[in-house]
Structure formats: C-alpha cells, structure tokens
C-alpha cells in the first residue's frame, strides 16, 4: 500500500483512494483532476484495492510527486488491525465519564481519560437478508392432496448507516453506535435516526470536544461535506491509517 500525504498534514492511504487507476487504461490527467477535486474539500471517497502492488504504488507515487503531492510507500502489514466492536445504543456524557449503554440495558462507565480516538462517518453496508415463503405446488402428492412447498431465500441488501466508534486504551477497546433504518442512537434522551442530521451533528460536535483534532477521523473535520464510505472496510482502513500515523498500539 502507498500512503499519500496531501501536504497539509493530513495523510490518506493510496490503496483506498477513489481516483482511478493510472495503470488501468485511464489518462493520468483525468485521474488527477478527480484527485484534486476530492482534495479541495479533503472529503475523500475510499475504496479497497486488494491487488495493489509495490510497483503500482511507486508509479502512482511518482505521478503525485510531479504534482506536488508528497507520498510514502508503506506495506499494508504495517497498519494495525482493529478489534471487533461492541455495539451500544445510548450515549451520555457525565462530567469526565462517558456512559455507554447497549440495547439490552447493560451500562458501562468509561472515563474520558481512557478515550484515545474517535471515528465517525456514513457507511454503505451489505446485509444478508433471509425470507421463508410457502406456497401450494400445482402438482399432487402421493396422498392426492396439493403439496405445500417451503422455500428459503437468502439475498443481499444495501443499507446506509451512520457510525460513531469509540476507541479506548482499556478493555473493551472498541465500542460503536449505529443509526440506520432499523437502529437508532440515543443522546440526551433523544432517539436519533439516520435522517436526523441535525441531531447527529450535535452528537458528533459534542464528542469532538473530548479529544484533540489529531485524534479525530476526517469526518469530524468536514462533517457537512464528507462523502459516504462505500464499504465498512474502507471506513475501518482509514482508522487503521490514523492509528499508524499516531503510532497507537495495535488493537487486536
């Protein structure tokens, strides 16, 4: 993986940039016009390029260098892995503590002093859905009656959610809240659905006050113009890059 620095102190992983392939038949200028458009707001759409090779990264690095975008090439293995997250629903700030409660009413009091990083964003996710259907078969079974047929259908459905991830230096190291069609985040005794943009903005603004800017993901810096993450992996890969840049210990 190559990581690109925009020159303004913010760094992003090249392997996930949605700027097109320089080596995939596209003209470099077209790709870089797209890159510069994204860079102007720093709200970068991300994607996963699992087949990224060092030679491609170096070629891309050279092209960026010619356009005054300094970069560094770093193996993906150097980015820390993230631990699985525990989902919460209710978020409350009591003095110097975060009170996080899940949908079953289990509550954890987490000192703000143990909070090391915050990430947020709108994420597109694929969910597997399952449906059972029954119908009468037109044929006749051995007893002379119509046959009842049961069918199980499994399919993928795309869903957009707003996520807010908390990272701590004590166990459990990661907890998150999600607001989408089927879930909500409660803040100040107010349920926040995905369509409640003002309420979610109030929540993220309040949480952003808990940490210095370098310990906040890109969404907190540009909440109104930040684009959606096309997959959960892209969202998490940006967090991995921040952890690498901050030299935080791996969360495994």
C-alpha positions in Angstrom: 0.0 0.0 0.0 1.2 3.5 -0.6 0.1 6.3 1.6 -0.4 9.8 0.2 0.1 13.0 2.2 -1.9 15.9 0.9 0.9 18.3 2.0 -1.4 19.9 4.6 -0.6 17.5 7.4 -3.5 15.1 6.6 -2.5 11.6 5.3 -4.5 9.1 3.4 -3.8 5.6 2.1 -3.4 5.5 -1.7 -4.6 1.9 -1.9 -8.1 3.1 -1.0 -8.3 6.4 -2.9 -11.1 6.6 -5.4 -9.1 8.4 -8.1 -9.0 5.8 -10.8 -6.1 3.6 -12.0 -3.2 5.2 -13.7 -2.2 1.8 -15.0 -5.7 0.7 -16.0 -6.1 2.4 -19.4 -7.2 5.8 -18.0 -5.4 9.0 -18.7 -3.4 10.3 -15.8 -4.8 13.8 -16.2 -8.4 12.5 -15.8 -7.5 10.7 -12.6 -5.7 13.6 -11.1 -8.4 16.1 -11.9 -10.6 13.8 -9.9 -8.0 13.6 -7.1 -7.7 17.4 -7.0 -11.5 17.8 -6.8 -11.6 15.5 -3.8 -8.5 17.0 -2.2 -10.0 20.5 -2.3 -12.5 19.5 0.4 -10.4 16.8 1.9 -13.5 14.7 2.0 -12.2 11.7 0.2 -14.2 8.7 -1.0 -12.3 5.5 -0.3 -12.2 2.1 -1.9 -10.3 -1.1 -1.4 -7.7 -2.3 -4.0 -6.6 -5.7 -2.7 -4.3 -6.4 -5.6 -2.2 -3.2 -5.0 1.5 -3.9 -5.9 4.6 -2.0 -4.8 5.4 -1.2 -8.5 2.0 0.3 -9.0 2.3 2.2 -5.7 5.7 3.6 -6.7 4.4 4.6 -10.2 1.5 6.4 -8.5 3.8 8.0 -6.0 5.9 9.4 -8.9 2.9 10.9 -10.6 1.8 12.5 -7.4 5.2 13.9 -6.7 5.2 15.6 -10.1 2.0 17.4 -8.9 3.4 18.4 -5.5 1.7 15.7 -3.5 4.4 14.1 -1.3 3.8 10.5 -0.6 5.4 7.5 1.2 5.0 3.8 0.3 4.2 1.6 3.3 3.3 -2.1 3.4 -0.3 -2.8 4.4 1.0 -5.2 7.0 2.4 -2.2 9.0 -1.2 -0.9 9.5 -2.6 -2.1 12.8 -5.6 -4.4 12.8 -8.8 -3.3 14.6 -10.6 -5.3 17.2 -14.2 -6.4 16.8 -16.6 -3.8 18.2 -19.3 -4.0 20.8 -22.4 -2.1 19.8 -24.1 0.4 22.0 -27.3 2.4 21.7 -27.3 5.1 24.4 -24.5 7.7 24.8 -24.4 10.0 27.8 -21.7 12.4 29.0 -21.5 12.8 32.8 -18.7 15.2 33.8 -15.5 13.3 33.0 -17.2 10.0 32.0 -18.9 8.5 29.0 -21.9 6.3 30.0 -22.4 3.8 27.1 -25.5 1.5 27.2 -26.4 -1.3 24.8 -29.9 -2.2 23.6 -30.2 -4.8 26.5 -29.6 -2.1 29.1 -26.1 -3.1 30.0 -24.2 0.0 31.0 -20.5 0.8 31.0 -18.9 3.9 32.5 -15.8 4.8 30.6 -13.5 7.6 31.8 -12.9 10.2 29.1 -9.2 10.0 30.0 -9.2 6.4 28.6 -10.6 7.6 25.2 -7.8 7.6 22.6 -9.6 8.0 19.3 -13.0 8.8 17.7 -14.2 7.9 14.3 -17.5 8.6 12.5 -19.0 8.5 9.1 -21.8 7.4 6.8 -21.1 3.9 5.6 -22.8 1.8 3.0 -23.1 -1.9 4.1 -24.3 -5.1 2.5 -26.5 -7.2 4.8 -27.7 -10.7 4.2 -31.4 -10.9 4.4 -33.4 -14.2 4.8 -37.0 -14.9 3.9 -39.2 -18.0 4.3 -42.0 -18.4 1.8 -44.7 -21.1 1.5 -47.0 -21.9 -1.5 -49.1 -24.7 -2.8 -47.5 -26.7 -5.5 -49.6 -27.2 -8.6 -48.8 -30.9 -8.5 -50.4 -33.6 -6.3 -48.6 -35.6 -3.7 -48.9 -39.3 -3.1 -51.9 -38.8 -0.9 -53.9 -37.0 -3.6 -53.5 -33.5 -1.9 -51.8 -30.4 -3.1 -48.2 -30.1 -1.8 -47.2 -27.3 0.5 -43.7 -26.1 -0.5 -41.4 -24.1 1.8 -38.7 -22.1 0.2 -35.8 -20.2 1.9 -34.4 -17.2 0.1 -31.2 -15.5 1.1 -30.2 -12.3 -0.6 -28.0 -9.2 -0.2 -29.4 -5.8 0.6 -27.5 -2.5 0.7 -28.1 -0.2 3.6 -26.6 3.1 4.7 -25.8 3.8 8.3 -24.2 6.5 10.4 -21.5 5.1 12.7 -19.7 6.5 15.7 -16.7 4.5 17.0 -15.1 5.0 20.4 -11.5 3.6 20.9 -10.2 3.2 24.5 -6.9 2.1 25.9 -8.7 -0.3 28.3 -10.9 -3.3 27.6 -13.2 -3.3 25.8 -11.1 -1.2 23.5 -13.7 -0.5 20.9 -17.4 0.3 21.1 -19.7 1.8 18.4 -23.2 3.2 17.9 -25.1 2.9 14.7 -28.1 4.8 13.3 -29.9 3.4 10.2 -33.3 2.2 9.2 -33.5 -0.5 11.9 -31.4 1.0 14.7 -31.0 4.3 16.5 -28.6 6.2 18.7 -30.0 7.8 21.9 -28.3 11.0 23.0 -29.7 13.3 25.7 -32.8 11.1 25.9 -33.5 11.7 22.2 -33.6 8.9 19.7 -31.5 9.8 16.6 -32.4 8.0 13.4 -30.3 8.3 10.2 -32.5 11.0 8.8 -32.0 13.2 11.9 -28.9 15.0 10.5 -29.1 17.9 13.0 -29.2 15.6 15.9 -26.3 13.5 14.7 -24.3 16.7 14.0 -25.0 17.8 17.6 -23.8 14.5 18.9 -20.6 14.4 16.9 -19.8 18.1 17.7 -20.1 17.2 21.4 -17.9 14.1 21.1 -15.3 16.1 19.1 -14.7 18.3 22.1 -13.4 15.3 24.1 -10.2 14.9 22.0 -7.6 17.0 20.2 -8.1 17.2 16.4 -5.4 14.7 15.5 -7.3 12.0 17.4 -10.5 12.5 15.3 -11.2 10.9 12.0 -11.7 13.0 8.8 -15.5 13.2 9.3 -15.2 15.4 12.3 -13.1 17.9 10.4 -15.6 18.2 7.5 -19.0 16.8 8.7 -21.1 18.6 6.1 -19.1 17.8 3.0 -17.7 14.3 3.9 -18.8 11.7 1.4 -20.1 8.2 2.2 -17.7 5.3 2.7 -18.7 2.7 0.1 -17.9 -0.2 2.4 -17.2 -0.8 6.1 -13.8 -1.9 5.2 -12.9 1.5 3.7 -14.1 3.2 6.8 -12.0 0.9 9.0 -9.0 1.2 6.8 -8.9 4.9 7.3 -9.0 4.3 11.0 -6.0 1.9 10.7 -4.1 4.6 8.9 -4.8 7.1 11.6 -3.6 4.6 14.2 -0.4 4.0 12.2 0.2 7.8 11.9 -0.4 8.3 15.6 1.7 5.3 16.5 -1.0 3.9 18.6 -0.5 0.3 19.7 -2.3 -2.4 17.6 -5.9 -3.2 18.8 -6.0 -7.0 18.4 
